[in-house]
Amino acid sequence: LYRSTELTSYTVKTTVLWMCETVEIDEKVSNDELAYKWIDLMCNHLEMGYCPHYFVENLNIWQHHEREDLNKALDILRSKIDLNDRTIP
């Protein structure tokens, strides 16, 4: 998270690595289904306020973020993501 509600590429990469290890993904899963699985994983981590570092054990990469900022990011992922909207902001 950067500037309250922006996800850093590091956060995305970290959660994708964890997703590869923890989420069962069928070979035939669509891109949209895969995106929704990632959103679900991110929302779970945001709710807990904890995103484990992929390489360093017992390190929360969000340890310095305010709960309010995590909640803002959670709200965006839950309610403002439309995978059918292909426009670039």
SEKOL-881983 format. One record per residue: y, z, x of N, C-alpha, C in turn; residue number from 1. Coordinates in nm, 3 decimals, always signed. Each point is the difference from the previous one (the first is absolute). Layout:
REM residues N
<atom><n_yy>Y</n_yy><n_zz>Z</n_zz><n_xx>X</n_xx><ca_yy>Y</ca_yy><ca_zz>Z</ca_zz><ca_xx>X</ca_xx><c_yy>Y</c_yy><c_zz>Z</c_zz><c_xx>X</c_xx><seq>NUM</seq></atom>
...
***
This chain:
REM residues 89
<atom><n_yy>-0.117</n_yy><n_zz>+0.000</n_zz><n_xx>+0.084</n_xx><ca_yy>+0.117</ca_yy><ca_zz>+0.000</ca_zz><ca_xx>-0.084</ca_xx><c_yy>+0.123</c_yy><c_zz>+0.000</c_zz><c_xx>+0.088</c_xx><seq>1</seq></atom>
<atom><n_yy>+0.095</n_yy><n_zz>-0.078</n_zz><n_xx>-0.038</n_xx><ca_yy>+0.122</ca_yy><ca_zz>-0.015</ca_zz><ca_xx>+0.076</ca_xx><c_yy>+0.114</c_yy><c_zz>-0.009</c_zz><c_xx>-0.098</c_xx><seq>2</seq></atom>
<atom><n_yy>+0.108</n_yy><n_zz>+0.071</n_zz><n_xx>+0.026</n_xx><ca_yy>+0.113</ca_yy><ca_zz>+0.001</ca_zz><ca_xx>-0.092</ca_xx><c_yy>-0.044</c_yy><c_zz>+0.032</c_zz><c_xx>-0.141</c_xx><seq>3</seq></atom>
<atom><n_yy>-0.065</n_yy><n_zz>+0.109</n_zz><n_xx>-0.015</n_xx><ca_yy>-0.045</ca_yy><ca_zz>+0.056</ca_zz><ca_xx>-0.128</ca_xx><c_yy>-0.117</c_yy><c_zz>-0.072</c_zz><c_xx>-0.063</c_xx><seq>4</seq></atom>
<atom><n_yy>+0.015</n_yy><n_zz>-0.124</n_zz><n_xx>-0.039</n_xx><ca_yy>-0.105</ca_yy><ca_zz>-0.063</ca_zz><ca_xx>-0.081</ca_xx><c_yy>-0.061</c_yy><c_zz>-0.124</c_zz><c_xx>+0.064</c_xx><seq>5</seq></atom>
<atom><n_yy>+0.043</n_yy><n_zz>-0.037</n_zz><n_xx>+0.118</n_xx><ca_yy>-0.056</ca_yy><ca_zz>-0.120</ca_zz><ca_xx>+0.062</ca_xx><c_yy>-0.126</c_yy><c_zz>+0.036</c_zz><c_xx>+0.078</c_xx><seq>6</seq></atom>
<atom><n_yy>-0.102</n_yy><n_zz>-0.081</n_zz><n_xx>-0.017</n_xx><ca_yy>-0.123</ca_yy><ca_zz>+0.020</ca_zz><ca_xx>+0.076</ca_xx><c_yy>+0.012</c_yy><c_zz>-0.070</c_zz><c_xx>+0.134</c_xx><seq>7</seq></atom>
<atom><n_yy>-0.034</n_yy><n_zz>+0.069</n_zz><n_xx>+0.105</n_xx><ca_yy>+0.002</ca_yy><ca_zz>-0.063</ca_zz><ca_xx>+0.132</ca_xx><c_yy>-0.127</c_yy><c_zz>-0.082</c_zz><c_xx>+0.017</c_xx><seq>8</seq></atom>
<atom><n_yy>+0.006</n_yy><n_zz>-0.097</n_zz><n_xx>+0.089</n_xx><ca_yy>-0.120</ca_yy><ca_zz>-0.080</ca_zz><ca_xx>+0.028</ca_xx><c_yy>-0.109</c_yy><c_zz>+0.090</c_zz><c_xx>+0.058</c_xx><seq>9</seq></atom>
<atom><n_yy>+0.039</n_yy><n_zz>+0.105</n_zz><n_xx>+0.073</n_xx><ca_yy>-0.098</ca_yy><ca_zz>+0.092</ca_zz><ca_xx>+0.057</ca_xx><c_yy>-0.078</c_yy><c_zz>+0.071</c_zz><c_xx>-0.110</c_xx><seq>10</seq></atom>
<atom><n_yy>+0.070</n_yy><n_zz>+0.042</n_zz><n_xx>-0.106</n_xx><ca_yy>-0.067</ca_yy><ca_zz>+0.065</ca_zz><ca_xx>-0.113</ca_xx><c_yy>-0.096</c_yy><c_zz>-0.097</c_zz><c_xx>-0.067</c_xx><seq>11</seq></atom>
<atom><n_yy>+0.044</n_yy><n_zz>-0.122</n_zz><n_xx>-0.020</n_xx><ca_yy>-0.086</ca_yy><ca_zz>-0.100</ca_zz><ca_xx>-0.063</ca_xx><c_yy>-0.123</c_yy><c_zz>-0.024</c_zz><c_xx>+0.086</c_xx><seq>12</seq></atom>
<atom><n_yy>+0.019</n_yy><n_zz>-0.020</n_zz><n_xx>+0.130</n_xx><ca_yy>-0.114</ca_yy><ca_zz>-0.024</ca_zz><ca_xx>+0.089</ca_xx><c_yy>-0.096</c_yy><c_zz>+0.118</c_zz><c_xx>+0.002</c_xx><seq>13</seq></atom>
<atom><n_yy>+0.055</n_yy><n_zz>+0.120</n_zz><n_xx>+0.005</n_xx><ca_yy>-0.084</ca_yy><ca_zz>+0.120</ca_zz><ca_xx>+0.001</ca_xx><c_yy>-0.084</c_yy><c_zz>+0.010</c_zz><c_xx>-0.126</c_xx><seq>14</seq></atom>
<atom><n_yy>+0.062</n_yy><n_zz>-0.022</n_zz><n_xx>-0.115</n_xx><ca_yy>-0.074</ca_yy><ca_zz>+0.012</ca_zz><ca_xx>-0.126</ca_xx><c_yy>-0.100</c_yy><c_zz>-0.113</c_zz><c_xx>-0.017</c_xx><seq>15</seq></atom>
<atom><n_yy>+0.030</n_yy><n_zz>-0.117</n_zz><n_xx>+0.052</n_xx><ca_yy>-0.098</ca_yy><ca_zz>-0.110</ca_zz><ca_xx>-0.006</ca_xx><c_yy>-0.121</c_yy><c_zz>+0.034</c_zz><c_xx>+0.086</c_xx><seq>16</seq></atom>
<atom><n_yy>+0.022</n_yy><n_zz>+0.057</n_zz><n_xx>+0.117</n_xx><ca_yy>-0.113</ca_yy><ca_zz>+0.042</ca_zz><ca_xx>+0.084</ca_xx><c_yy>-0.086</c_yy><c_zz>+0.103</c_zz><c_xx>-0.072</c_xx><seq>17</seq></atom>
<atom><n_yy>+0.064</n_yy><n_zz>+0.100</n_zz><n_xx>-0.062</n_xx><ca_yy>-0.076</ca_yy><ca_zz>+0.100</ca_zz><ca_xx>-0.075</ca_xx><c_yy>-0.071</c_yy><c_zz>-0.064</c_zz><c_xx>-0.119</c_xx><seq>18</seq></atom>
<atom><n_yy>+0.065</n_yy><n_zz>-0.096</n_zz><n_xx>-0.063</n_xx><ca_yy>-0.061</ca_yy><ca_zz>-0.067</ca_zz><ca_xx>-0.114</ca_xx><c_yy>-0.129</c_yy><c_zz>-0.071</c_zz><c_xx>+0.042</c_xx><seq>19</seq></atom>
<atom><n_yy>+0.002</n_yy><n_zz>-0.063</n_zz><n_xx>+0.116</n_xx><ca_yy>-0.119</ca_yy><ca_zz>-0.069</ca_zz><ca_xx>+0.050</ca_xx><c_yy>-0.117</c_yy><c_zz>+0.096</c_zz><c_xx>+0.018</c_xx><seq>20</seq></atom>
<atom><n_yy>+0.029</n_yy><n_zz>+0.124</n_zz><n_xx>+0.032</n_xx><ca_yy>-0.106</ca_yy><ca_zz>+0.099</ca_zz><ca_xx>+0.022</ca_xx><c_yy>-0.041</c_yy><c_zz>+0.076</c_zz><c_xx>-0.125</c_xx><seq>21</seq></atom>
<atom><n_yy>+0.090</n_yy><n_zz>+0.015</n_zz><n_xx>-0.096</n_xx><ca_yy>-0.027</ca_yy><ca_zz>+0.092</ca_zz><ca_xx>-0.110</ca_xx><c_yy>-0.015</c_yy><c_zz>-0.064</c_zz><c_xx>-0.137</c_xx><seq>22</seq></atom>
<atom><n_yy>+0.041</n_yy><n_zz>-0.124</n_zz><n_xx>-0.014</n_xx><ca_yy>-0.005</ca_yy><ca_zz>-0.065</ca_zz><ca_xx>-0.131</ca_xx><c_yy>-0.105</c_yy><c_zz>-0.110</c_zz><c_xx>+0.003</c_xx><seq>23</seq></atom>
<atom><n_yy>-0.090</n_yy><n_zz>+0.006</n_zz><n_xx>-0.096</n_xx><ca_yy>-0.102</ca_yy><ca_zz>-0.103</ca_zz><ca_xx>-0.007</ca_xx><c_yy>+0.062</c_yy><c_zz>-0.128</c_zz><c_xx>-0.055</c_xx><seq>24</seq></atom>
<atom><n_yy>-0.012</n_yy><n_zz>-0.107</n_zz><n_xx>+0.077</n_xx><ca_yy>+0.062</ca_yy><ca_zz>-0.127</ca_zz><ca_xx>-0.037</ca_xx><c_yy>-0.107</c_yy><c_zz>-0.108</c_zz><c_xx>-0.001</c_xx><seq>25</seq></atom>
<atom><n_yy>-0.014</n_yy><n_zz>-0.062</n_zz><n_xx>-0.114</n_xx><ca_yy>-0.094</ca_yy><ca_zz>-0.110</ca_zz><ca_xx>-0.017</ca_xx><c_yy>+0.057</c_yy><c_zz>-0.125</c_zz><c_xx>+0.068</c_xx><seq>26</seq></atom>
<atom><n_yy>-0.087</n_yy><n_zz>-0.084</n_zz><n_xx>+0.054</n_xx><ca_yy>+0.043</ca_yy><ca_zz>-0.123</ca_zz><ca_xx>+0.066</ca_xx><c_yy>+0.076</c_yy><c_zz>-0.093</c_zz><c_xx>-0.094</c_xx><seq>27</seq></atom>
<atom><n_yy>-0.028</n_yy><n_zz>+0.011</n_zz><n_xx>-0.129</n_xx><ca_yy>+0.060</ca_yy><ca_zz>-0.091</ca_zz><ca_xx>-0.096</ca_xx><c_yy>+0.124</c_yy><c_zz>+0.057</c_zz><c_xx>-0.068</c_xx><seq>28</seq></atom>
<atom><n_yy>+0.054</n_yy><n_zz>+0.107</n_zz><n_xx>+0.053</n_xx><ca_yy>+0.118</ca_yy><ca_zz>+0.062</ca_zz><ca_xx>-0.060</ca_xx><c_yy>+0.120</c_yy><c_zz>-0.094</c_zz><c_xx>+0.015</c_xx><seq>29</seq></atom>
<atom><n_yy>+0.079</n_yy><n_zz>-0.009</n_zz><n_xx>-0.106</n_xx><ca_yy>+0.118</ca_yy><ca_zz>-0.087</ca_zz><ca_xx>+0.005</ca_xx><c_yy>+0.112</c_yy><c_zz>+0.068</c_zz><c_xx>+0.079</c_xx><seq>30</seq></atom>
<atom><n_yy>+0.097</n_yy><n_zz>-0.079</n_zz><n_xx>+0.041</n_xx><ca_yy>+0.115</ca_yy><ca_zz>+0.056</ca_zz><ca_xx>+0.072</ca_xx><c_yy>+0.073</c_yy><c_zz>+0.104</c_zz><c_xx>-0.084</c_xx><seq>31</seq></atom>
<atom><n_yy>+0.015</n_yy><n_zz>-0.028</n_zz><n_xx>-0.130</n_xx><ca_yy>+0.068</ca_yy><ca_zz>+0.095</ca_zz><ca_xx>-0.088</ca_xx><c_yy>-0.078</c_yy><c_zz>+0.130</c_zz><c_xx>-0.011</c_xx><seq>32</seq></atom>
<atom><n_yy>-0.132</n_yy><n_zz>-0.009</n_zz><n_xx>-0.014</n_xx><ca_yy>-0.083</ca_yy><ca_zz>+0.121</ca_zz><ca_xx>-0.008</ca_xx><c_yy>+0.012</c_yy><c_zz>+0.081</c_zz><c_xx>+0.129</c_xx><seq>33</seq></atom>
<atom><n_yy>+0.001</n_yy><n_zz>-0.070</n_zz><n_xx>+0.112</n_xx><ca_yy>+0.014</ca_yy><ca_zz>+0.067</ca_zz><ca_xx>+0.129</ca_xx><c_yy>+0.136</c_yy><c_zz>+0.070</c_zz><c_xx>+0.010</c_xx><seq>34</seq></atom>
<atom><n_yy>+0.103</n_yy><n_zz>-0.067</n_zz><n_xx>-0.046</n_xx><ca_yy>+0.135</ca_yy><ca_zz>+0.060</ca_zz><ca_xx>+0.000</ca_xx><c_yy>+0.003</c_yy><c_zz>+0.124</c_zz><c_xx>-0.087</c_xx><seq>35</seq></atom>
<atom><n_yy>-0.061</n_yy><n_zz>-0.007</n_zz><n_xx>-0.118</n_xx><ca_yy>-0.002</ca_yy><ca_zz>+0.117</ca_zz><ca_xx>-0.089</ca_xx><c_yy>-0.080</c_yy><c_zz>+0.115</c_zz><c_xx>+0.060</c_xx><seq>36</seq></atom>
<atom><n_yy>-0.107</n_yy><n_zz>-0.032</n_zz><n_xx>+0.073</n_xx><ca_yy>-0.077</ca_yy><ca_zz>+0.105</ca_zz><ca_xx>+0.067</ca_xx><c_yy>+0.087</c_yy><c_zz>+0.069</c_zz><c_xx>+0.106</c_xx><seq>37</seq></atom>
<atom><n_yy>+0.079</n_yy><n_zz>-0.080</n_zz><n_xx>+0.072</n_xx><ca_yy>+0.089</ca_yy><ca_zz>+0.058</ca_zz><ca_xx>+0.101</ca_xx><c_yy>+0.107</c_yy><c_zz>+0.087</c_zz><c_xx>-0.067</c_xx><seq>38</seq></atom>
<atom><n_yy>+0.057</n_yy><n_zz>-0.050</n_zz><n_xx>-0.109</n_xx><ca_yy>+0.101</ca_yy><ca_zz>+0.077</ca_zz><ca_xx>-0.073</ca_xx><c_yy>-0.059</c_yy><c_zz>+0.133</c_zz><c_xx>-0.046</c_xx><seq>39</seq></atom>
<atom><n_yy>-0.122</n_yy><n_zz>-0.003</n_zz><n_xx>-0.053</n_xx><ca_yy>-0.066</ca_yy><ca_zz>+0.125</ca_zz><ca_xx>-0.043</ca_xx><c_yy>-0.017</c_yy><c_zz>+0.096</c_zz><c_xx>+0.117</c_xx><seq>40</seq></atom>
<atom><n_yy>-0.044</n_yy><n_zz>-0.052</n_zz><n_xx>+0.113</n_xx><ca_yy>-0.017</ca_yy><ca_zz>+0.084</ca_zz><ca_xx>+0.119</ca_xx><c_yy>+0.133</c_yy><c_zz>+0.060</c_zz><c_xx>+0.044</c_xx><seq>41</seq></atom>
<atom><n_yy>+0.104</n_yy><n_zz>-0.083</n_zz><n_xx>+0.004</n_xx><ca_yy>+0.133</ca_yy><ca_zz>+0.049</ca_zz><ca_xx>+0.038</ca_xx><c_yy>+0.049</c_yy><c_zz>+0.107</c_zz><c_xx>-0.096</c_xx><seq>42</seq></atom>
<atom><n_yy>-0.019</n_yy><n_zz>-0.024</n_zz><n_xx>-0.129</n_xx><ca_yy>+0.045</ca_yy><ca_zz>+0.098</ca_zz><ca_xx>-0.100</ca_xx><c_yy>-0.072</c_yy><c_zz>+0.133</c_zz><c_xx>+0.018</c_xx><seq>43</seq></atom>
<atom><n_yy>-0.130</n_yy><n_zz>-0.005</n_zz><n_xx>+0.029</n_xx><ca_yy>-0.075</ca_yy><ca_zz>+0.123</ca_zz><ca_xx>+0.025</ca_xx><c_yy>+0.057</c_yy><c_zz>+0.076</c_zz><c_xx>+0.120</c_xx><seq>44</seq></atom>
<atom><n_yy>+0.027</n_yy><n_zz>-0.072</n_zz><n_xx>+0.108</n_xx><ca_yy>+0.057</ca_yy><ca_zz>+0.064</ca_zz><ca_xx>+0.119</ca_xx><c_yy>+0.139</c_yy><c_zz>+0.055</c_zz><c_xx>-0.029</c_xx><seq>45</seq></atom>
<atom><n_yy>+0.081</n_yy><n_zz>-0.077</n_zz><n_xx>-0.073</n_xx><ca_yy>+0.135</ca_yy><ca_zz>+0.047</ca_zz><ca_xx>-0.032</ca_xx><c_yy>-0.003</c_yy><c_zz>+0.124</c_zz><c_xx>-0.088</c_xx><seq>46</seq></atom>
<atom><n_yy>-0.092</n_yy><n_zz>+0.003</n_zz><n_xx>-0.096</n_xx><ca_yy>-0.013</ca_yy><ca_zz>+0.118</ca_zz><ca_xx>-0.087</ca_xx><c_yy>-0.034</c_yy><c_zz>+0.124</c_zz><c_xx>+0.082</c_xx><seq>47</seq></atom>
<atom><n_yy>-0.087</n_yy><n_zz>-0.017</n_zz><n_xx>+0.099</n_xx><ca_yy>-0.039</ca_yy><ca_zz>+0.112</ca_zz><ca_xx>+0.085</ca_xx><c_yy>+0.107</c_yy><c_zz>+0.034</c_zz><c_xx>+0.103</c_xx><seq>48</seq></atom>
<atom><n_yy>+0.088</n_yy><n_zz>-0.097</n_zz><n_xx>+0.027</n_xx><ca_yy>+0.100</ca_yy><ca_zz>+0.020</ca_zz><ca_xx>+0.105</ca_xx><c_yy>-0.061</c_yy><c_zz>-0.004</c_zz><c_xx>+0.138</c_xx><seq>49</seq></atom>
<atom><n_yy>-0.114</n_yy><n_zz>-0.065</n_zz><n_xx>+0.008</n_xx><ca_yy>-0.076</ca_yy><ca_zz>-0.001</ca_zz><ca_xx>+0.125</ca_xx><c_yy>-0.057</c_yy><c_zz>-0.138</c_zz><c_xx>+0.026</c_xx><seq>50</seq></atom>
<atom><n_yy>+0.032</n_yy><n_zz>-0.054</n_zz><n_xx>+0.116</n_xx><ca_yy>-0.060</ca_yy><ca_zz>-0.125</ca_zz><ca_xx>+0.045</ca_xx><c_yy>-0.049</c_yy><c_zz>+0.022</c_zz><c_xx>+0.142</c_xx><seq>51</seq></atom>
<atom><n_yy>-0.131</n_yy><n_zz>+0.012</n_zz><n_xx>+0.017</n_xx><ca_yy>-0.051</ca_yy><ca_zz>+0.031</ca_zz><ca_xx>+0.133</ca_xx><c_yy>+0.022</c_yy><c_zz>-0.115</c_zz><c_xx>+0.098</c_xx><seq>52</seq></atom>
<atom><n_yy>+0.038</n_yy><n_zz>+0.037</n_zz><n_xx>+0.121</n_xx><ca_yy>+0.012</ca_yy><ca_zz>-0.098</ca_zz><ca_xx>+0.107</ca_xx><c_yy>-0.139</c_yy><c_zz>-0.060</c_zz><c_xx>+0.021</c_xx><seq>53</seq></atom>
<atom><n_yy>-0.007</n_yy><n_zz>-0.125</n_zz><n_xx>+0.032</n_xx><ca_yy>-0.131</ca_yy><ca_zz>-0.064</ca_zz><ca_xx>+0.014</ca_xx><c_yy>-0.069</c_yy><c_zz>+0.039</c_zz><c_xx>+0.131</c_xx><seq>54</seq></atom>
<atom><n_yy>+0.078</n_yy><n_zz>+0.019</n_zz><n_xx>+0.105</n_xx><ca_yy>-0.059</ca_yy><ca_zz>+0.025</ca_zz><ca_xx>+0.131</ca_xx><c_yy>+0.010</c_yy><c_zz>+0.146</c_zz><c_xx>+0.046</c_xx><seq>55</seq></atom>
<atom><n_yy>+0.100</n_yy><n_zz>+0.073</n_zz><n_xx>-0.049</n_xx><ca_yy>+0.021</ca_yy><ca_zz>+0.138</ca_zz><ca_xx>+0.043</ca_xx><c_yy>-0.047</c_yy><c_zz>+0.093</c_zz><c_xx>-0.111</c_xx><seq>56</seq></atom>
<atom><n_yy>-0.102</n_yy><n_zz>+0.077</n_zz><n_xx>+0.029</n_xx><ca_yy>-0.058</ca_yy><ca_zz>+0.090</ca_zz><ca_xx>-0.099</ca_xx><c_yy>+0.098</c_yy><c_zz>+0.110</c_zz><c_xx>-0.041</c_xx><seq>57</seq></atom>
<atom><n_yy>-0.004</n_yy><n_zz>+0.035</n_zz><n_xx>-0.127</n_xx><ca_yy>+0.082</ca_yy><ca_zz>+0.109</ca_zz><ca_xx>-0.056</ca_xx><c_yy>+0.150</c_yy><c_zz>-0.022</c_zz><c_xx>+0.013</c_xx><seq>58</seq></atom>
<atom><n_yy>+0.045</n_yy><n_zz>-0.124</n_zz><n_xx>-0.008</n_xx><ca_yy>+0.143</ca_yy><ca_zz>-0.029</ca_zz><ca_xx>+0.005</ca_xx><c_yy>+0.040</c_yy><c_zz>-0.075</c_zz><c_xx>-0.126</c_xx><seq>59</seq></atom>
<atom><n_yy>+0.093</n_yy><n_zz>+0.056</n_zz><n_xx>-0.072</n_xx><ca_yy>+0.054</ca_yy><ca_zz>-0.061</ca_zz><ca_xx>-0.121</ca_xx><c_yy>+0.119</c_yy><c_zz>-0.086</c_zz><c_xx>+0.040</c_xx><seq>60</seq></atom>
<atom><n_yy>-0.009</n_yy><n_zz>-0.131</n_zz><n_xx>-0.019</n_xx><ca_yy>+0.111</ca_yy><ca_zz>-0.086</ca_zz><ca_xx>+0.043</ca_xx><c_yy>+0.124</c_yy><c_zz>+0.017</c_zz><c_xx>-0.087</c_xx><seq>61</seq></atom>
<atom><n_yy>-0.013</n_yy><n_zz>+0.069</n_zz><n_xx>-0.112</n_xx><ca_yy>+0.115</ca_yy><ca_zz>+0.027</ca_zz><ca_xx>-0.087</ca_xx><c_yy>+0.050</c_yy><c_zz>+0.143</c_zz><c_xx>+0.011</c_xx><seq>62</seq></atom>
<atom><n_yy>-0.039</n_yy><n_zz>+0.072</n_zz><n_xx>+0.102</n_xx><ca_yy>+0.032</ca_yy><ca_zz>+0.142</ca_zz><ca_xx>+0.008</ca_xx><c_yy>+0.150</c_yy><c_zz>+0.029</c_zz><c_xx>+0.000</c_xx><seq>63</seq></atom>
<atom><n_yy>+0.082</n_yy><n_zz>-0.093</n_zz><n_xx>+0.040</n_xx><ca_yy>+0.144</ca_yy><ca_zz>+0.024</ca_zz><ca_xx>+0.005</ca_xx><c_yy>+0.075</c_yy><c_zz>-0.058</c_zz><c_xx>-0.120</c_xx><seq>64</seq></atom>
<atom><n_yy>-0.072</n_yy><n_zz>-0.050</n_zz><n_xx>-0.097</n_xx><ca_yy>+0.063</ca_yy><ca_zz>-0.058</ca_zz><ca_xx>-0.119</ca_xx><c_yy>+0.012</c_yy><c_zz>+0.103</c_zz><c_xx>-0.111</c_xx><seq>65</seq></atom>
<atom><n_yy>+0.109</n_yy><n_zz>-0.008</n_zz><n_xx>-0.071</n_xx><ca_yy>+0.025</ca_yy><ca_zz>+0.090</ca_zz><ca_xx>-0.112</ca_xx><c_yy>-0.089</c_yy><c_zz>-0.039</c_zz><c_xx>-0.118</c_xx><seq>66</seq></atom>
<atom><n_yy>-0.042</n_yy><n_zz>+0.098</n_zz><n_xx>-0.076</n_xx><ca_yy>-0.082</ca_yy><ca_zz>-0.023</ca_zz><ca_xx>-0.120</ca_xx><c_yy>+0.071</c_yy><c_zz>-0.096</c_zz><c_xx>-0.096</c_xx><seq>67</seq></atom>
<atom><n_yy>+0.130</n_yy><n_zz>+0.015</n_zz><n_xx>-0.013</n_xx><ca_yy>+0.078</ca_yy><ca_zz>-0.086</ca_zz><ca_xx>-0.089</ca_xx><c_yy>-0.011</c_yy><c_zz>-0.148</c_zz><c_xx>+0.041</c_xx><seq>68</seq></atom>
<atom><n_yy>+0.002</n_yy><n_zz>-0.027</n_zz><n_xx>+0.129</n_xx><ca_yy>-0.012</ca_yy><ca_zz>-0.137</ca_zz><ca_xx>+0.048</ca_xx><c_yy>-0.139</c_yy><c_zz>-0.057</c_zz><c_xx>-0.027</c_xx><seq>69</seq></atom>
<atom><n_yy>-0.102</n_yy><n_zz>+0.083</n_zz><n_xx>+0.018</n_xx><ca_yy>-0.136</ca_yy><ca_zz>-0.043</ca_zz><ca_xx>-0.030</ca_xx><c_yy>-0.015</c_yy><c_zz>-0.029</c_zz><c_xx>-0.149</c_xx><seq>70</seq></atom>
<atom><n_yy>+0.062</n_yy><n_zz>+0.082</n_zz><n_xx>-0.082</n_xx><ca_yy>-0.004</ca_yy><ca_zz>-0.021</ca_zz><ca_xx>-0.146</ca_xx><c_yy>+0.071</c_yy><c_zz>-0.129</c_zz><c_xx>-0.040</c_xx><seq>71</seq></atom>
<atom><n_yy>+0.109</n_yy><n_zz>-0.033</n_zz><n_xx>+0.067</n_xx><ca_yy>+0.071</ca_yy><ca_zz>-0.126</ca_zz><ca_xx>-0.029</ca_xx><c_yy>-0.088</c_yy><c_zz>-0.120</c_zz><c_xx>+0.032</c_xx><seq>72</seq></atom>
<atom><n_yy>-0.064</n_yy><n_zz>+0.005</n_zz><n_xx>+0.116</n_xx><ca_yy>-0.090</ca_yy><ca_zz>-0.108</ca_zz><ca_xx>+0.039</ca_xx><c_yy>-0.117</c_yy><c_zz>-0.011</c_zz><c_xx>-0.099</c_xx><seq>73</seq></atom>
<atom><n_yy>-0.052</n_yy><n_zz>+0.114</n_zz><n_xx>-0.042</n_xx><ca_yy>-0.109</ca_yy><ca_zz>+0.004</ca_zz><ca_xx>-0.097</ca_xx><c_yy>+0.043</c_yy><c_zz>-0.064</c_zz><c_xx>-0.131</c_xx><seq>74</seq></atom>
<atom><n_yy>+0.119</n_yy><n_zz>+0.032</n_zz><n_xx>-0.046</n_xx><ca_yy>+0.052</ca_yy><ca_zz>-0.057</ca_zz><ca_xx>-0.124</ca_xx><c_yy>+0.012</c_yy><c_zz>-0.151</c_zz><c_xx>+0.010</c_xx><seq>75</seq></atom>
<atom><n_yy>+0.048</n_yy><n_zz>-0.049</n_zz><n_xx>+0.113</n_xx><ca_yy>+0.013</ca_yy><ca_zz>-0.145</ca_zz><ca_xx>+0.018</ca_xx><c_yy>-0.137</c_yy><c_zz>-0.067</c_zz><c_xx>-0.004</c_xx><seq>76</seq></atom>
<atom><n_yy>-0.096</n_yy><n_zz>+0.055</n_zz><n_xx>+0.071</n_xx><ca_yy>-0.134</ca_yy><ca_zz>-0.060</ca_zz><ca_xx>+0.002</ca_xx><c_yy>-0.067</c_yy><c_zz>+0.004</c_zz><c_xx>-0.137</c_xx><seq>77</seq></atom>
<atom><n_yy>+0.022</n_yy><n_zz>+0.106</n_zz><n_xx>-0.074</n_xx><ca_yy>-0.063</ca_yy><ca_zz>+0.014</ca_zz><ca_xx>-0.131</ca_xx><c_yy>+0.065</c_yy><c_zz>-0.087</c_zz><c_xx>-0.108</c_xx><seq>78</seq></atom>
<atom><n_yy>+0.130</n_yy><n_zz>-0.017</n_zz><n_xx>+0.006</n_xx><ca_yy>+0.067</ca_yy><ca_zz>-0.060</ca_zz><ca_xx>-0.115</ca_xx><c_yy>+0.078</c_yy><c_zz>-0.127</c_zz><c_xx>+0.028</c_xx><seq>79</seq></atom>
<atom><n_yy>+0.023</n_yy><n_zz>-0.033</n_zz><n_xx>+0.124</n_xx><ca_yy>+0.089</ca_yy><ca_zz>-0.114</ca_zz><ca_xx>+0.026</ca_xx><c_yy>-0.067</c_yy><c_zz>-0.112</c_zz><c_xx>+0.078</c_xx><seq>80</seq></atom>
<atom><n_yy>-0.130</n_yy><n_zz>+0.004</n_zz><n_xx>+0.011</n_xx><ca_yy>-0.071</ca_yy><ca_zz>-0.105</ca_zz><ca_xx>+0.072</ca_xx><c_yy>-0.061</c_yy><c_zz>-0.096</c_zz><c_xx>-0.101</c_xx><seq>81</seq></atom>
<atom><n_yy>+0.036</n_yy><n_zz>-0.126</n_zz><n_xx>+0.012</n_xx><ca_yy>-0.055</ca_yy><ca_zz>-0.105</ca_zz><ca_xx>-0.085</ca_xx><c_yy>-0.056</c_yy><c_zz>-0.108</c_zz><c_xx>+0.091</c_xx><seq>82</seq></atom>
<atom><n_yy>-0.131</n_yy><n_zz>-0.004</n_zz><n_xx>+0.013</n_xx><ca_yy>-0.062</ca_yy><ca_zz>-0.097</ca_zz><ca_xx>+0.090</ca_xx><c_yy>+0.016</c_yy><c_zz>-0.144</c_zz><c_xx>-0.049</c_xx><seq>83</seq></atom>
<atom><n_yy>+0.038</n_yy><n_zz>-0.017</n_zz><n_xx>-0.125</n_xx><ca_yy>+0.023</ca_yy><ca_zz>-0.135</ca_zz><ca_xx>-0.053</ca_xx><c_yy>+0.139</c_yy><c_zz>-0.051</c_zz><c_xx>+0.033</c_xx><seq>84</seq></atom>
<atom><n_yy>+0.089</n_yy><n_zz>+0.087</n_zz><n_xx>+0.044</n_xx><ca_yy>+0.135</ca_yy><ca_zz>-0.040</ca_zz><ca_xx>+0.036</ca_xx><c_yy>-0.002</c_yy><c_zz>-0.051</c_zz><c_xx>+0.144</c_xx><seq>85</seq></atom>
<atom><n_yy>+0.012</n_yy><n_zz>-0.129</n_zz><n_xx>+0.016</n_xx><ca_yy>-0.010</ca_yy><ca_zz>-0.062</ca_zz><ca_xx>+0.133</ca_xx><c_yy>+0.137</c_yy><c_zz>-0.026</c_zz><c_xx>+0.063</c_xx><seq>86</seq></atom>
<atom><n_yy>+0.106</n_yy><n_zz>+0.053</n_zz><n_xx>-0.058</n_xx><ca_yy>+0.133</ca_yy><ca_zz>-0.020</ca_zz><ca_xx>+0.057</ca_xx><c_yy>+0.019</c_yy><c_zz>+0.090</c_zz><c_xx>+0.120</c_xx><seq>87</seq></atom>
<atom><n_yy>+0.077</n_yy><n_zz>-0.046</n_zz><n_xx>+0.093</n_xx><ca_yy>+0.030</ca_yy><ca_zz>+0.078</ca_zz><ca_xx>+0.119</ca_xx><c_yy>+0.138</c_yy><c_zz>+0.062</c_zz><c_xx>-0.019</c_xx><seq>88</seq></atom>
<atom><n_yy>+0.008</n_yy><n_zz>+0.133</n_zz><n_xx>+0.011</n_xx><ca_yy>+0.131</ca_yy><ca_zz>+0.065</ca_zz><ca_xx>-0.022</ca_xx><c_yy>+0.101</c_yy><c_zz>-0.036</c_zz><c_xx>+0.107</c_xx><seq>89</seq></atom>
***
